[in-house]
Amino acid sequence: MYSIVTVLGLVGLYWPPARAAPCGSAAECHLMRSSDDLCCGQNSHKMLPFDDGGTDLEQQQKQPSEADQATEDVPASEYARLQWFLVAWLVGDCALLTWSNVPTHRVEVYNVEALIFPISISLCILYAFATIDSSAVGKRAAVCWVIWWVYQAVFTAISQWAAGKSFLRGVVYLIYFAFIAVAYGWLINVLRSELRALGSLDTTRITTKLYEIMGFQAAMAVIGATQGVGPKAFYRVSATVAFSMSLIYAWLFSVAIFEVAGVDTHAAMTKLRLSPLEAVALTCTGLLVLLGLASYMLAEQAQPKKQFVMAAGDASIASMTLAYFCTARIVWVARRRRLAKVATSSIS
């Protein structure tokens, strides 16, 4: 029953919002426009003078336009509380990771850090995308992302060696986490700058889904902790982490494909009007979500089998990596197209 509720929740999470219905007829549209003109049309300033003696039209000319207000750059100090909360959270995360491996490996502490690890990723992304109206926050968000992931790369490799894993496995974690630090840091920075260039400074619609994902992650962390974090819970915790991470990365790829690259959701779903690269990117993103659901099913078991957890985790990493390269290429092409259009319009 809980699995069905979770699947339905994820479907609603990634389902695109409905668009406003068009007017039924020309007469109906004319009637709607006429009623709008009657309430606040061009002649309304003649009937509604302000108390200071000026007319409505004169006051509107004195006030800044909506475009000027939308492009107003908010100082970074407006998000100081979020910044320091993020820094404190990441420092605590890094402290747990260090404590779990120095001077000896403590699997209980390591499992606790693993449960809050996806929430740390979501907080970094929240700091980057919920502050788009402030250009100064962009560099700070990128610095936080890179430093935290580099620290995770080093100490995750150390944790593998401290737990008796092979040297090659630790090196793989070191290289892959360093790749995430650089590659995804670049992608997040480009997505942020493109959303600003496209005028999408009001990110309430996309960040609302991010809040819902963070709620899922917090619930999974609490459930995983209450079920135990001892040595026997390692693979169950690993499956929980794989599910939580699939949610946030699927959200990131969907923002890149639909919000920045401008892929038509309706045409993509009903008419399959996609380029080969877009089709591969969406397919890999969908596989990432399905593999995350498979990890969720494994996390619901008291003692999931090692081979199943490792297979689902490795497949998730593979699909996420392929989705990244396809999505990065799509965003890069969309960025070049926009810059070319801006250059053409400036010349003309």
C-alpha positions as CSV (number, residue, x, y, z in Angstrom):
1,M,0.0,0.0,0.0
2,Y,2.8,2.4,0.9
3,S,4.6,1.6,-2.4
4,I,1.4,2.5,-4.4
5,V,1.1,5.8,-2.5
6,T,4.7,6.6,-3.2
7,V,4.4,5.8,-6.9
8,L,1.3,8.0,-7.2
9,G,3.1,10.8,-5.4
10,L,6.1,10.7,-7.8
11,V,3.8,10.7,-10.8
12,G,2.2,13.9,-9.5
13,L,5.6,15.3,-8.6
14,Y,6.9,15.2,-12.2
15,W,3.6,15.7,-14.0
16,P,3.7,19.0,-16.0
17,P,1.3,21.8,-14.9
18,A,-1.8,22.4,-16.9
19,R,-2.0,25.4,-19.1
20,A,-4.8,27.9,-19.2
21,A,-7.6,27.0,-21.6
22,P,-8.1,29.3,-24.6
23,C,-11.2,31.3,-25.3
24,G,-14.0,29.3,-26.8
25,S,-14.9,31.8,-29.6
26,A,-14.0,35.2,-30.9
27,A,-17.1,36.7,-29.4
28,E,-16.3,35.2,-26.0
29,C,-12.7,36.6,-26.2
30,H,-14.0,40.0,-27.2
31,L,-16.5,39.9,-24.3
32,M,-13.6,39.1,-21.8
33,R,-11.5,41.8,-23.2
34,S,-14.4,44.3,-23.0
35,S,-15.0,43.5,-19.3
36,D,-11.2,43.9,-18.6
37,D,-11.2,47.3,-20.4
38,L,-14.3,48.3,-18.4
39,C,-12.5,47.5,-15.1
40,C,-9.0,48.7,-15.8
41,G,-8.8,49.7,-19.4
42,Q,-7.0,52.7,-21.0
43,N,-9.7,55.2,-20.0
44,S,-9.8,54.2,-16.3
45,H,-7.3,56.9,-15.4
46,K,-9.8,59.5,-16.2
47,M,-12.2,58.2,-13.6
48,L,-9.8,57.2,-10.8
49,P,-7.6,60.1,-9.8
50,F,-5.1,59.7,-6.9
51,D,-5.3,61.7,-3.7
52,D,-2.1,63.6,-4.6
53,G,-3.8,65.2,-7.7
54,G,-2.2,63.0,-10.3
55,T,-4.1,60.7,-12.6
56,D,-3.7,56.9,-12.7
57,L,-1.8,57.1,-16.0
58,E,0.6,59.7,-14.7
59,Q,1.3,57.6,-11.6
60,Q,1.9,54.5,-13.7
61,Q,4.4,56.4,-15.8
62,K,6.3,57.4,-12.7
63,Q,6.4,53.9,-11.3
64,P,8.9,51.3,-12.6
65,S,7.5,48.8,-15.1
66,E,7.1,45.2,-14.4
67,A,10.0,44.3,-16.6
68,D,12.3,46.6,-14.6
69,Q,11.1,45.1,-11.4
70,A,11.6,41.6,-12.7
71,T,15.2,42.3,-13.7
72,E,16.1,44.0,-10.5
73,D,19.1,42.3,-8.9
74,V,18.6,41.4,-5.3
75,P,21.6,41.7,-3.0
76,A,23.1,38.5,-1.6
77,S,22.5,39.7,1.9
78,E,18.8,38.9,1.4
79,Y,19.7,35.2,1.4
80,A,22.3,35.4,4.2
81,R,20.3,33.2,6.5
82,L,19.9,30.5,3.9
83,Q,23.6,30.7,3.1
84,W,24.7,30.2,6.7
85,F,22.2,27.5,7.3
86,L,23.6,25.7,4.3
87,V,27.2,26.1,5.4
88,A,26.3,24.9,8.9
89,W,24.5,21.9,7.5
90,L,27.4,21.0,5.1
91,V,30.0,21.4,7.9
92,G,27.9,19.0,10.1
93,D,27.7,16.5,7.2
94,C,31.4,16.6,6.7
95,A,32.0,16.3,10.4
96,L,29.9,13.1,10.5
97,L,31.8,11.7,7.5
98,T,35.1,12.4,9.1
99,W,34.0,11.0,12.4
100,S,32.9,7.8,10.7
101,N,36.4,7.1,9.4
102,V,38.9,8.7,11.8
103,P,40.6,7.2,13.7
104,T,38.6,4.0,13.0
105,H,35.7,3.1,10.8
106,R,32.3,3.5,12.5
107,V,29.6,2.0,10.3
108,E,26.7,3.4,12.5
109,V,27.9,7.0,12.0
110,Y,28.6,6.3,8.4
111,N,25.0,5.2,7.8
112,V,23.6,8.2,9.6
113,E,25.7,10.5,7.3
114,A,24.5,8.5,4.3
115,L,20.9,9.1,5.2
116,I,21.3,12.9,5.3
117,F,23.6,13.0,2.2
118,P,20.8,13.4,-0.4
119,I,19.3,16.2,1.7
120,S,22.7,18.0,1.5
121,I,22.6,17.7,-2.3
122,S,19.1,19.2,-2.4
123,L,20.0,22.1,-0.1
124,C,22.9,23.0,-2.4
125,I,20.6,22.9,-5.4
126,L,18.0,24.9,-3.5
127,Y,20.5,27.6,-2.7
128,A,21.4,27.8,-6.3
129,F,17.9,27.9,-7.8
130,A,15.8,29.6,-5.2
131,T,18.1,32.7,-5.4
132,I,18.1,33.3,-9.1
133,D,17.1,36.9,-8.6
134,S,20.5,37.6,-7.0
135,S,23.5,37.4,-9.4
136,A,25.9,37.5,-6.5
137,V,24.7,34.2,-5.0
138,G,25.6,32.3,-8.1
139,K,29.4,32.2,-7.4
140,R,28.8,31.4,-3.7
141,A,26.5,28.5,-4.6
142,A,29.1,27.1,-7.0
143,V,31.9,27.4,-4.4
144,C,29.8,25.6,-1.8
145,W,28.9,22.9,-4.2
146,V,32.5,22.2,-5.4
147,I,34.2,22.4,-1.9
148,W,31.6,20.1,-0.4
149,W,31.8,17.5,-3.2
150,V,35.6,17.5,-3.2
151,Y,35.6,16.9,0.6
152,Q,33.1,14.1,0.0
153,A,35.3,12.6,-2.7
154,V,38.4,12.4,-0.5
155,F,36.7,11.1,2.6
156,T,34.4,8.7,0.9
157,A,37.4,7.1,-0.7
158,I,39.1,7.0,2.7
159,S,35.9,5.4,4.2
160,Q,36.0,2.6,1.5
161,W,39.6,1.8,2.4
162,A,38.9,2.0,6.1
163,A,36.1,-0.5,5.7
164,G,38.4,-2.9,4.0
165,K,37.2,-2.4,0.5
166,S,39.6,-2.7,-2.5
167,F,41.9,0.2,-3.4
168,L,40.3,0.4,-6.9
169,R,36.8,0.9,-5.4
170,G,38.0,3.8,-3.3
171,V,39.7,5.4,-6.4
172,V,36.4,5.0,-8.4
173,Y,34.5,6.9,-5.7
174,L,37.2,9.6,-5.6
175,I,37.1,10.1,-9.4
176,Y,33.3,10.0,-9.7
177,F,32.7,12.4,-6.9
178,A,35.3,14.8,-8.3
179,F,33.5,14.5,-11.6
180,I,30.2,15.4,-10.0
181,A,31.8,18.4,-8.3
182,V,33.1,19.9,-11.6
183,A,30.5,18.7,-14.1
184,Y,27.4,19.2,-12.2
185,G,28.7,22.5,-10.8
186,W,29.1,23.7,-14.3
187,L,25.6,22.5,-15.3
188,I,23.9,24.1,-12.3
189,N,25.7,27.4,-13.0
190,V,24.7,27.3,-16.7
191,L,21.1,26.5,-15.8
192,R,21.0,29.3,-13.3
193,S,22.4,31.9,-15.8
194,E,20.0,30.7,-18.5
195,L,17.0,31.0,-16.3
196,R,18.1,34.5,-15.4
197,A,18.6,35.4,-19.1
198,L,15.2,33.9,-20.0
199,G,13.6,36.1,-17.4
200,S,12.5,33.2,-15.1
201,L,13.4,35.1,-11.9
202,D,10.2,33.9,-10.2
203,T,11.1,30.2,-9.6
204,T,8.2,29.4,-7.3
205,R,6.8,26.8,-9.8
206,I,10.0,24.8,-10.1
207,T,11.2,25.2,-6.5
208,T,7.8,24.0,-5.2
209,K,8.6,20.6,-6.7
210,L,12.1,20.8,-5.1
211,Y,10.5,21.3,-1.7
212,E,8.3,18.3,-2.2
213,I,11.3,16.2,-3.1
214,M,13.1,17.4,0.0
215,G,10.1,16.3,2.0
216,F,10.3,12.8,0.5
217,Q,14.0,12.7,1.3
218,A,13.5,13.8,4.9
219,A,10.8,11.2,5.3
220,M,13.0,8.4,3.9
221,A,15.9,9.5,6.2
222,V,13.6,9.3,9.3
223,I,12.2,5.9,8.2
224,G,15.7,4.6,7.6
225,A,17.0,5.8,10.9
226,T,14.1,4.3,12.9
227,Q,14.6,1.0,11.2
228,G,18.2,0.9,12.5
229,V,21.6,2.1,11.4
230,G,23.8,-0.8,12.6
231,P,26.3,-2.8,10.5
232,K,23.5,-5.1,9.1
233,A,21.6,-2.0,7.8
234,F,24.3,-0.9,5.4
235,Y,22.7,-2.2,2.2
236,R,19.2,-1.1,3.2
237,V,20.5,2.4,3.9
238,S,22.4,2.3,0.5
239,A,19.1,1.5,-1.3
240,T,17.4,4.4,0.6
241,V,20.1,6.8,-0.5
242,A,19.9,5.6,-4.1
243,F,16.1,6.3,-4.2
244,S,16.5,9.8,-2.6
245,M,19.3,10.8,-5.0
246,S,17.3,9.6,-8.0
247,L,14.6,12.1,-7.2
248,I,16.8,15.2,-7.0
249,Y,18.8,14.4,-10.1
250,A,15.6,13.6,-12.1
251,W,14.3,17.0,-11.0
252,L,17.5,18.7,-12.2
253,F,17.4,17.0,-15.6
254,S,13.7,17.9,-16.1
255,V,14.5,21.6,-15.3
256,A,17.3,21.5,-17.9
257,I,15.2,19.8,-20.6
258,F,11.9,21.5,-20.2
259,E,12.6,24.9,-18.6
260,V,15.9,25.8,-20.2
261,A,16.0,23.9,-23.5
262,G,12.3,24.6,-24.0
263,V,11.3,21.0,-25.1
264,D,7.5,21.0,-25.6
265,T,6.1,18.6,-23.0
266,H,2.8,18.0,-24.8
267,A,4.5,17.3,-28.1
268,A,7.1,15.1,-26.5
269,M,4.6,12.9,-24.7
270,T,1.8,12.7,-27.2
271,K,3.5,13.1,-30.6
272,L,7.0,12.0,-29.7
273,R,8.4,15.1,-31.4
274,L,12.0,14.8,-30.0
275,S,15.4,14.9,-31.4
276,P,17.5,11.7,-30.8
277,L,19.5,13.4,-28.1
278,E,16.4,14.6,-26.3
279,A,14.9,11.2,-26.5
280,V,18.0,9.6,-25.0
281,A,18.1,12.2,-22.2
282,L,14.4,11.7,-21.3
283,T,14.7,7.9,-21.5
284,C,17.7,7.9,-19.2
285,T,15.9,10.2,-16.8
286,G,12.9,8.0,-16.8
287,L,15.2,4.9,-16.2
288,L,16.8,6.8,-13.3
289,V,13.4,7.3,-11.7
290,L,12.4,3.6,-12.2
291,L,15.7,2.4,-10.8
292,G,15.1,4.7,-7.9
293,L,11.7,3.1,-7.3
294,A,13.4,-0.3,-7.5
295,S,15.9,0.8,-4.8
296,Y,12.9,2.0,-2.7
297,M,11.4,-1.5,-2.9
298,L,14.7,-2.9,-1.7
299,A,14.9,-0.4,1.1
300,E,11.5,-1.6,2.4
301,Q,13.1,-5.0,3.0
302,A,14.7,-5.8,6.4
303,Q,17.7,-7.5,4.8
304,P,17.9,-6.8,1.1
305,K,20.3,-8.9,-0.9
306,K,23.7,-7.3,-1.7
307,Q,23.7,-8.2,-5.4
308,F,20.3,-6.6,-6.0
309,V,21.2,-3.4,-4.1
310,M,24.5,-3.1,-5.9
311,A,23.0,-3.8,-9.3
312,A,20.3,-1.2,-8.9
313,G,22.8,1.4,-7.6
314,D,25.3,0.8,-10.5
315,A,22.5,0.9,-13.0
316,S,21.3,4.2,-11.5
317,I,24.8,5.7,-11.7
318,A,25.1,4.6,-15.4
319,S,21.8,6.1,-16.4
320,M,22.5,9.3,-14.4
321,T,25.8,9.7,-16.1
322,L,24.4,9.2,-19.6
323,A,21.5,11.5,-18.9
324,Y,24.0,14.2,-17.7
325,F,26.0,14.1,-20.9
326,C,22.9,14.3,-23.1
327,T,21.3,17.0,-21.0
328,A,24.5,19.0,-20.9
329,R,24.7,18.9,-24.7
330,I,21.0,19.9,-25.0
331,V,21.6,22.9,-22.7
332,W,24.8,23.9,-24.5
333,V,23.0,24.0,-27.8
334,A,20.1,26.0,-26.4
335,R,22.5,28.5,-24.8
336,R,24.3,29.0,-28.1
337,R,21.0,29.4,-29.9
338,R,19.9,32.1,-27.5
339,L,23.2,33.9,-27.7
340,A,23.1,33.9,-31.5
341,K,19.6,35.3,-31.4
342,V,20.7,38.1,-29.0
343,A,23.6,38.9,-31.2
344,T,21.4,39.0,-34.3
345,S,18.8,41.3,-32.7
346,S,21.5,43.7,-31.4
347,I,23.0,44.0,-34.9
348,S,19.6,44.7,-36.5
